[in-house]
Amino acid sequence: MMVGGTTAFFEDVEFNPFVGSGSTGYVIDDYATNQIDFAAEGFIGGGYIHASQSNGQPIRNLPLPKGVPGWGAGWKQGVKDWYGHSMNVSLHGSNMAYRDCYLDLDPTYTDRHGRPMMRMTFDWKPNDIRLSQFMKSKIEPIVQALNPTSYKSSYKDVGARYDIRPYQSTHNVGGTAMGADPATSVLNRYQQSWDVHNVFALGAGSFPQNLQYNPTGALGGLAYWTLDAIRRDYLRNPGPLA
């Protein structure tokens, strides 16, 4: 999932983020996958803009404006001055599938039982960067219109590399892609392994790519779809369902 955002700081506004009410969030869906002329904009995938206050832990969540030191007495004073005085307007964007982004068994590293560990090969692509910069051009004017004391932005730009250290998104998908052809997918439409019929892999691994929205709703629907097929057909006659 492609993420990014702009944090706005307001000297005279107190947001009380510790209340953590996700229901106060707002979303702008004007740049979704079915809303953009991708040929004109130069990317595919789309994304939505959202703002919410749902993470107010006073140690874990400490956004600070530019110029505040990253440690020491100056940092402590900055935390005191700015906690509860910021809000974030964020991008939640799509990430497409690519042939050279994949999971496989690591040829070097093993777990404590001697089994190969999973290796992920992944990096951002030009499409991701163009999407991120397009959404930046839409989000920053919104923040500027709020007339904050200051703001700072974080979006993927040319040269950005995938890095597991900063939070990216917990909406990771892929790895056991679902499809209609066993030559190009791991699971059939019932999330059943093409190779071993009594193996069903339910979860976001079934998605071949990630289209801007949180995957939870679709995952729930897929789970019901799979369980219904198991109950109705598979238990009576175990074997491939597709």
N, C-alpha and C positions, 0 to 999 in steps of 0.2 A: 504494500500500500504506500503510495506517495503522500508524504505529509510535509507540512511547513506552516509558517504562520507569522503574524505580526503581533507583538506584545505592546500594548499601550499603557502608559503610566499617567495617573491622575493624582496630582498633589492633594487636591481638596475633595476627593471622592473615596469613600470607604465601601468596598464590595463585600466584606464579610465572607470570604471564600470558604471558611470552615463549615458554613451551613451546608455546602455541598449539594445543592438541589439541582440535579440534572434536568428536571422538568422546566427550569427557567431558560434552557438553551434555545437558540434560534438557528435556523438553517436557511441559506439561500441556495436554491437548486437550479438557478438559471443557466448554469454551465455544465449540466449533466450530459451524459453520453448522447441523449436524443435532443439536445438543445443547441449544439455547437456545429457550425460549418467547419468541419475538420480540415477540409481541403484549403480553406482560406487561412486557418490559424496554424496549420503545419504540424499538427499532432492528432493522435486519436486517444480516446479514453475518458476524458471529462473528469469532473470533480465537483464537490460541493463545498460551500463556505459555511463554517459554523462558529458560534460563540456560546460558551457555557461556563458556569462556575461549578465544577464538580470535583475539585481536587485542592483542598485547602490545608493539607498537612503542613504545619509551620516549619518543619525541617526539610521535608522532601520537595516542597513547592516554594521556591524562593526566587522568583524572577526579579532582577534588579536592572535599573536603567544603565545606559552607557556612562562610564566615568566612575562608577562605584568600584572600589578595589575588590579583588577576588579573595582576599584573606585579611586577617588582622583586625585592628580596631576600626578601620574605615569600613570594612565589610560588615562588622557587627552593627555599626551605626546605620549603614545602608539597609540592613535587614529590619532594624527597628523603624526606620523612616518609611519604608516602602511596602512592608507586608500588608496585604489587603488593599493596596492602591493600584492594582494592575488588572488588566483583562486581556485575553488573547482571542484574536480572530484568526481562524485556522483553515487550512486546506486539507481536505480528505479526498485524495485523487486516485485514479486508476493506475495499475501497473500491468503491462502486457506480458504475454509469454514469449520467450525467445529460445531458440534452439540451443544457445550456449549458456543458458541459465538452467541449472538442473541439480538434482541430488544423485549421488552415487556412493559406493563403498570406498572409503579412503584406502589407498594402497600402502600407507605407512602406519597410521595410528590405529590402535586396537583398544577395546575396553578391558576390564580386569579379567574377563573370561577368554581373552584372546581373539574375540570376534572383531572384524573391521568396523570402525565407527563410521557414522554417516558423514559425508562431506558435501558441503553446499558450495556451488560455484555460481556467483551472482555479482552483478554490478549494475549501476544505473546506466541507462541508454539515452541517446539524444532525445527520444520522444519524451522520456521522463523529465528531462531538463526543460524542454519547451513547454510542457504542461505546467511545471512548477513556476516558470517565469510568467506565463500567461496569467495564472491565478494570482501571482504577486501583483500584477498590474491591475487586478480587480479589487484585491483586498486592501492594499495600502491607501487608495483614495477613500475607502469606507472609514478606515481608522483616522485618517487626516480630518475627515468631516466631523469626527467626535471631538476634535480640538483637545487632544491630550497634552499634558505637560511635555512629554516626549514619547517616542516609540522606537522599537528596534525590530528588525525582520530577520527571519531565518528561512531561506528557501534553497533548494538545490540549484546550483549554477554550473556553468561550463567547467569541467574539470573535477566535479564532485565525484567521490568514490564511496561505495557502500561501506559503512562503518557500524559494527554491532554495538559500540559503546554508548552513543546517545540513543535515547528511545526512538524507535522508528514507528512501530505499530504492533499491536498484538493480533492483528487480523492477517496473519500469515496463511497463505494458501499454496496449493500445488504439491507436487511430489508423487502423488498417486492419481494422476489426472484421469477423469472419466471421459469416455468417448464411445464412438460407434465402431471403431476399428481396432482390433487387438494389436495391430502393427504400430499404432500411434498413441495408444492409451493403455493404462494399467487396469482400469476398472470398466465394466460395462455400465449401462444406464441405471442399473440397480445397485451400484457401488459394490459389485461382486467382482472378484479377481477373475480375469480372463484365464489365468493359468491353473488356479486351484479353486474349484467351485464352492467349497465350504468356507472360504475366506471372504468376509465382507469388511470393507474399510470405510466406516462412516466418519465424516468430518470434512474440514476445509481442504484436506489434501485432494479431494475429488475435483476441486475447481481447477481448470486449466490456466486461469488468470484471474486477476482481482479488479473488479469494476467498481470503484469509488465507494460503494455503500458497505456498511457493516454486513458481514456475511451471515449473521446469526439467523435471521428469518429464513433465508434460503436453506441453511443447514437443517433447520427444524423441519422444513417441508421435505427435504431429501430423506431425512431419517424416517419420517412417517411413510414415505413412498417405499423405501427399502423394507421396512418392517412389515408393511402390508403385503409385499411380494413374497417375503419369507413365510409369513403365516398362511397366505392364500395358496401359494404354488410350491415353494421350495420344500417345506416340511412334508408335503404329500408325495413329492417326487424329486428328491435331491439331485441337483445337476445344474448345468448352466441355464440361466434365466433369459439369456439373450444370445 
